[in-house]
Every structure is written in C-alpha cells, then in structure tokens.
Amino acid sequence: MTADVNKETLGFQTEAKQLLHLMIHSLYSNKEIFLRELISNASDAIDKLRFAALADETLLEGQGDYEIRVELDEESNTLTLSDNGIGMTRDEVIDNLGTIAKSGTASFLESLTGDEQKDSQLIGQFGVGFYSAFIVADRVDVHTRKAGDGPQEGVFWESRGEAEFSVEAKPKETRGTSITLHLKKDCEEFAGDWRVRSVIKKYSDHISVPVKMLAPEPPASDDEKAPEAAPAEFETVNSATALWTRSRSEVSEDEYKEFYKHVSHDFEDPLVWSHNRVEGKLEYTSLLYVPAKAPFDLWNREMARGLKLYVQRTFIMDEAEQFLPLYLRFVKGVVDSNDLSLNVSREILQKDPAVDSMRSALTKRVLDMLEKMARDSDSENYANFWKHFGAVLKEGPAEDMGNKEKIAKLLRFSTTQSDQEDESESLEAYVSRMQENQDKIYYVVAENFNTAKNSPHLEVFRQKGIEVLLLSDRVDDWLMNNLQEFDGKSFQDVARGALELDSDEDKAVREEMEKASEALVERLSAVLKNDVSEVRTTTRLTESVACLVVGDHDMGAQMRRILEAAGQDVPQSKPILEINPTHTLAKRLDREADEDRFADLAHIVLDQATLAEGGQLHDPAAFVSRLNTLLVELGTD
C-alpha cells in the first residue's frame, strides 16, 4: 500500500472525547502510572511481533533484539517512548487511536458514579491505558510503521486530546512505534532522568523486554579536558526477566501486584494469586490471578478471554481460552509451557492432549485457590469475590461435572435467616443447621431477593422452623437443575411438585380437608381450565389463599422467562394452582352462588398468585377491571 501523503484531520469518536476530558480534567490522582501503561502497551506490541515472526521471519527486518527505549529532553520538556514491535498501518492508527468503542467506552461512561476516586479505578477495567498519556501531556505524537512494510509506509498521528487528531504519511526507517509526550508545565518532573528511572523500576521491573535509557554521563574532573563527544549508550533500567520464571521466594508481593496490572490492564490490586511450577511428564509454569472487581464485559460469553500463553518464554497467544473453562473466564495470568510446539495454533491447542491435562490441573488450581480464600479467617476477601463473580461461578456445575463437588463448596446463598441479600451462607453451613429428620435442602427461586423472601411457598417452612435457600440470580434455576445434591442431601424446589413435610397427624387433617373442599376444587378447575393444569388443596400455605406450583417435570418459571426473553422456543406447560381452603377468601369463594362473580374472584386469586411469585399477568387490564368491579361492589354493600 502506498501511504496517502496528504495530512488528514479527523474527529474523535463522541465517547472518546468524553473519556479524554474526564481523564485530563478529573481522573488519575497518581500521574506516574501513565508510564506503566505506555510501557505495557509497548511490551504487548513486541510480544505480537514475536508471535508473527514465528511464521514469517522477514518481519524482523534483520533485527531480532527487542527493546523499549525511553528518551528525555529537559530543554524541550518531552518524553519519548519507542518500541521495535509490530507497529501499525494508517488504518490501524485511526482505528486504535481515534476510536475506543472496542474498549467499551460507552459502558465505561455509564458506569461512572461522580466520585472521582472511584471513577478513576474504573479506567483499568476498560482497557484505555494509552489515553493516560494526556494526563501529563498537552500534546501527544505517535510515529509508527508496521513490521514488514517499507520505510515510506510510516504514519504520523498527532493530537492535543481535544476534539480532533491528525494523521499523515511520514517515512520511518525502523519498524515499531514511537510516542512523544509534550509534557505540561506542571509535569516537568517526568523529563527528569532520576524520576523516570524510579517509575520504571517501580511499575515495570518485571517486563521481560529490556526498557532502556541513556546512561548518565560520568562527571568530568576539574583537571581533565572535556572528552570528545562519544556515541550515546543505552542501558537497561529494569530487570528484564519474565517474573513467572523466577522462584516464588524471589518475588515480592508488590512485584506480583504490578505484574497483574501489566497482564490484565487493571488498575486495582488482585484479590489473590497462585504461582506454580509443574515438573515431570508435563513441564509448565503458571501464574494465575483473581481480580478484585468484575470487568464490564464479564457477561458477554463471546468476548475474548483466557491466559497469556508462552512456550519456552516466547509469547504465543494473548487470549488462550483452552486452558480454563468458561465459568472461570474472570481469571487472569500467564502459562508458560515446555511441551507445546513453538508454531502452536488454536487448532493444535484444541487437539493436543497436553492442553487437556494442563486445563484440568489449572482448573483445580484456581478452585483450590478460591477454596483457600473461602476458608481464610479473613473471609472479607471471599465475600468480595462472591459479590463480583459468584453468579459466574454458578455456571460451573453444568459445565464441569468432574469438579461439581468442589464448586458446590464454594457456592454461597441467602437464606430465610438472612436479613439482607448480601448475607450469604455456604451449603455446608446450611446442612449443619438442618433439622434432625430433614433429608432435603429446600430452596425457592424468584426474580429478586425480596420476592423470594416473601414468597407464599415459604409459609409452612416458617411455621415448622425449616431454613430455605433464597435464589434470585438469573442462573440459579439452571444451577439447581445440574447440582441436584450436596453432601448426600438432594435439593427440593419448594415451588415444584408436592411437599412431604406432613406428620401422620397432618396427613389425616389434609385428607379430611381435601374431602371437604372437593366442590370448591371442582368449580375452580372448571373456571380456570384454560389457565392451569390442575387445582388442588395445599398445606404449604398458612397465610395466603393460593400459590402457583410447577409440575415435577416442567420447566421452572424463572428459566422459562429467561428463554422467552432470549427468543427461544419454550415447551408449553401450565402451572398448578394450590388453594388454601382454610383461608377466609377461599371460604368466601366456596359460598359464592353467582357463577359470574365466582369466575371473577377465581381469576383474581389466580392473578394474585402469579404476582406473588414475581410473574407477569397475561391480561393485566382484565385483572384491573375485575378488581375495580369487586371494590365497587364492596363499597355498595
């Protein structure tokens, strides 16, 4: 491609303008982290070239020594960071630096709280680190050339971080990217050698690519003649050793945290991590992290995810999703193997038995890491993890049958003993409180915590002092269909099928009640035959007149709503209406001689039962009309 020699001025995407304004004027109290972000991006560009060069060595252009250079000019108050990585074409420059929709900027803006400290912590979750340059610079220049393109294909990008940026052709002899920051007056410190060196050591010491700066000139003594100008020499500032290759005893906690921020582009410290080397039949090293907060795209199962894959310390792939199951997609980190081919591809990864073994071992390592955190006396960390990632972990029993038991021990649920939704218990804690003759773990599924806690299905359980799990996540119905049992105790949905809670004395009372209510049940069955599959009396209600029950083999109401909302075909089934014949309204129904009025009252009872479980009425207008008619009649009695 021949570059367009004409300079072109383009406008930033709307969301990009808003983000830049926030970052320049409101966010980032810690300015020095801009350098961490730019070095991290440069390291990623070099990793991408390493991988591409495995298939095409000509991309190296005869120069295979990778490095990142930082050059300072105190006179002009500039900082220039250069890499000899993959570089960019003109189209890639416009796509990557002019728009940031791919980074979820719109979602980021929706997440802003108005609290500058909290908002600044969101930045890292949205992958917009390059734009941190504008915190310290009032102008940023980017000069780049794609590896493999000719020198004339160089591209120059310039912006002041306001409404627009310019792009033009500018020859560049070497591949890669150079970013020049024209520093603001109050950021002159970042043109100073000592200040920049200290920031690099603090944040980027773990980068496996050498970060170089000009070596300081030795001071001349008074009796020596000034030496002739010698060629500038660059020296490596960071350790330039892949952190995961070092022994755990050699790596500090701060180094682990900084490396997490490098691989995840998150600005917060991780909750927990695990660094492990496996030797034997398979040899690999893994460094796995659990973030403190969920990324904005956690629920998009199609988004790129996975670990950074290295083979013998050579970067291969940025999002190797084959090493962890989908329900652990929040885990960040690296895996470095000695047993995979260097020309590895996604197809090979899917067929390689070594990958299956590594996937199994890494999955168990993450679950063990979570289990240890859950057992820790400081349970606040696990409570924080569950708040952000609990609903994702609930996908596990359906996707990972082999680890179902380990996952079940990690699950947390609100119960009828919880005052608030965030008060959650393990299944082990629930089982330890079960009544002496209780052989099932009872649960109720509802649209939200309050609907679950106030469900009429719980009335008999409160009366008998039996604890019930309150489930309100969208995934809960699916979870329970796959979990089935825990510690030898089966799960029982209190809104599904018949309950077996009655003592012999209760059974005798129920049989007598059923006989006495036969006429009422027959009348209700006739009126509601198009809406319910069956009408029957119940002993599960003590305060409400009626409730809806799902058949033993029918789909739960919550799962049905989720599938319908997704446009899926759902098997047709009708609920069962259970009536409490001891309730005053049921007795009133039984006495009603006017069949039209009886029909209206029956439909009102059915609609109330639907609303109580969080369902939607098929005909809300009819419900309102019947209720208004009833209220008018009561007013004229």
Stockholm file with secondary structure:
# STOCKHOLM 1.0

chainA/1-637         MTADVNKETLGFQTEAKQLLHLMIHSLYSNKEIFLRELISNASDAIDKLRFAALADETLLEGQGDYEIRVELDEESNTLTLSDNGIGMTRDEVIDNLGTIAKSGTASFLESLTGDEQKDSQLIGQFGVGFYSAFIVADRVDVHTRKAGDGPQEGVFWESRGEAEFSVEAKPKETRGTSITLHLKKDCEEFAGDWRVRSVIKKYSDHISVPVKMLAPEPPASDDEKAPEAAPAEFETVNSATALWTRSRSEVSEDEYKEFYKHVSHDFEDPLVWSHNRVEGKLEYTSLLYVPAKAPFDLWNREMARGLKLYVQRTFIMDEAEQFLPLYLRFVKGVVDSNDLSLNVSREILQKDPAVDSMRSALTKRVLDMLEKMARDSDSENYANFWKHFGAVLKEGPAEDMGNKEKIAKLLRFSTTQSDQEDESESLEAYVSRMQENQDKIYYVVAENFNTAKNSPHLEVFRQKGIEVLLLSDRVDDWLMNNLQEFDGKSFQDVARGALELDSDEDKAVREEMEKASEALVERLSAVLKNDVSEVRTTTRLTESVACLVVGDHDMGAQMRRILEAAGQDVPQSKPILEINPTHTLAKRLDREADEDRFADLAHIVLDQATLAEGGQLHDPAAFVSRLNTLLVELGTD
#=GR chainA/1-637 SS CCCCCSCEEEECCHHHHHHHHHHHHTSCSCTTHHHHHHHHHHHHHHHHHHHHHHHCGGGGTTCCCCCEEEEEETTTTEEEEEECSSCCCHHHHHHHHHCCGGGTHHHHHHHCCSCHHHHHHHGGGGTCGGGGHHHHEEEEEEEEECTTSCGGGCEEEEECSSSEEEEEECCCSSSEEEEEEEECGGGGGGGSHHHHHHHHHHHHTTCSSCEEEECCCCCCCTTSCCCCCCCCCEEECSCCSCGGGSCGGGSCHHHHHHHHHHHHCCSSCCSEEEEEEECSSSCEEEEEEECSSCCTTTTCTTSCCCEEEEETTEEEEEEEGGGSCGGGTTCEEEEEESSSCTTCCHHHHHHCHHHHHHHHHHHHHHHHHHHHHHHSSCTHHHHHHHHHHHHHHTTHHHHCGGGHHHHHHHCEEEETTCSSTTCCEEHHHHHHTCCTTCCEEEEEECSSHHHHHTCGGGHHHHHHTCCCEEECSTTHHHHHHHHCEETTEEEEETTBSCCCCCCHHHHHHHHHHHHHTHHHHHHHHHHTTTTCSEEEECSSCSSCSEEEEBCTTSCCHHHHHHHHHTTCCCCCCCCEEEECTTSHHHHHHHHCCCHHHHHHHHHHHHHHHHHHTTCCCSCHHHHHHHHHHHHHHHHHC
#=GC SS_cons         CCCCCSCEEEECCHHHHHHHHHHHHTSCSCTTHHHHHHHHHHHHHHHHHHHHHHHCGGGGTTCCCCCEEEEEETTTTEEEEEECSSCCCHHHHHHHHHCCGGGTHHHHHHHCCSCHHHHHHHGGGGTCGGGGHHHHEEEEEEEEECTTSCGGGCEEEEECSSSEEEEEECCCSSSEEEEEEEECGGGGGGGSHHHHHHHHHHHHTTCSSCEEEECCCCCCCTTSCCCCCCCCCEEECSCCSCGGGSCGGGSCHHHHHHHHHHHHCCSSCCSEEEEEEECSSSCEEEEEEECSSCCTTTTCTTSCCCEEEEETTEEEEEEEGGGSCGGGTTCEEEEEESSSCTTCCHHHHHHCHHHHHHHHHHHHHHHHHHHHHHHSSCTHHHHHHHHHHHHHHTTHHHHCGGGHHHHHHHCEEEETTCSSTTCCEEHHHHHHTCCTTCCEEEEEECSSHHHHHTCGGGHHHHHHTCCCEEECSTTHHHHHHHHCEETTEEEEETTBSCCCCCCHHHHHHHHHHHHHTHHHHHHHHHHTTTTCSEEEECSSCSSCSEEEEBCTTSCCHHHHHHHHHTTCCCCCCCCEEEECTTSHHHHHHHHCCCHHHHHHHHHHHHHHHHHHTTCCCSCHHHHHHHHHHHHHHHHHC
//
